[in-house]
Amino acid sequence: MQLRRYFGLVDLAIAMVVFFAVALPPREMYASGAVKGAETEHFALALAEARTMAHPDDGVLADEFSHKLGEAGFKDWAVEVGIDAAERGKQSPTRWRALLATSVAYVDRLDAVPALDYVKRALAACETAGAQACPSWESIRMDLYEQHLAAGVASKIDPKKNPKGFRDAGQGGLRTIHLGGGHDRDQQTPVAPTRP
């Protein structure tokens, strides 16, 4: 009777768990690489990561690493890499590349509002860096990208629910100009240009 006062059902259960944990052999564990693909893709991703670690404030290398992470399906890590590189490289003339990589990574995740915010930051950083670090054609390309995102966000269409509608709204916000030759809009086939 005295034994019951000191040991209860809970104590017995704990003793059984401890016994099985100690007495049974450990289970086999299996692990595989998180990155799918060929060895060359593994090496390219590892090399991009190593370069980014060696030069943490270089926006070009952060852009490359973020892009490779996005291709491998690690969209959240791609965003983090861009944000971290942009924070570390505040004085770097290539910071705009890290900001742009962050925007693209957000677009890959279908998060249009933060993508728009980061492309605006990239444009501001591009202006600050000057034409030597940010050529005019890059600035123009970012400006068009920003206009496309702004038109999509202004349409209030959720890209996660309706990606095609968001894309169409973004393209509707841009004015298209066709140079050299025309297109017959009804047939969607090229039409030879006429000479005066």
Helices and strands as residue ranges (DSSP letters): H 2-6, H 9-23, H 39-54, H 59-71, H 75-88, H 95-108, H 112-129, H 136-154, H 163-172, E 182-184, E 189-191
